[in-house]
Amino acid sequence: MAGLLGIRGTTKRHERAGHALYSAAVAAARDPWYYQALGVPDTLDGRFDLVALFAFLLIHRLRDASDPGPALAQAVFDAMFSDMDNNLREIGVSDLSVGKRVRAMWEAFHGRAKVYALAIQATDRAALEAALARNVWRGTAPEGATAYLARVVLAQTAHLADQPLAAFASGAAHFLSAAEASR
């Protein structure tokens, strides 16, 4: 499968950092606040959408950065879909179906990433809220939840932009806690 960024392969030196960065995104996405306070569905789909959102935030930060940003972005993407493949196998999806399911997840991620990036770049909060409602809650979010999550996305975007590329290259990414980011 071709990479998200058109890079044919991630070098071994970025693979470890990519896994560490992806792990940081997963940890941020698993914050119970999103599920309890915002009503994000605590389902496979809901968890996928938050992991995809936080992985997107890292990839978005890294993809246009100077070297090694694009290679790190690809390494995060590769780590995410390796993890998705492993998780599907662990929950008992048949080997014959895993490839199709991962492909569908890749397409879903790509679509979400494109819409999120356009909304962030245009500073179009309404478009970001609409995309979050459509993707995270499948169209029906609890009152005020999309505004809160959009605030989180924008705060995380700014917070990641302030972190040095060297930190990412060493595998370190710091996300704000959900409560901090929603202020």
Buried (B, 14 or more C-beta within 10 A) or exposed (E): EEBBBEBEEBEEEBBEBBBBBBBBBBEBBEBEBBBEBBBBBEEEEBBBBBBBBBBBBBBBBBBEBEEBBBBBBBBBBBBBBBBBBEBBEEEEBEEEEBEEBBEEBBEBBBEBBEBBBEBBEEEEBEBBBBBBBBBBBEEEBEEEBBBBBBBBBBBBBEBBEEBEBEEBBEBBBEBBEBEEBBE
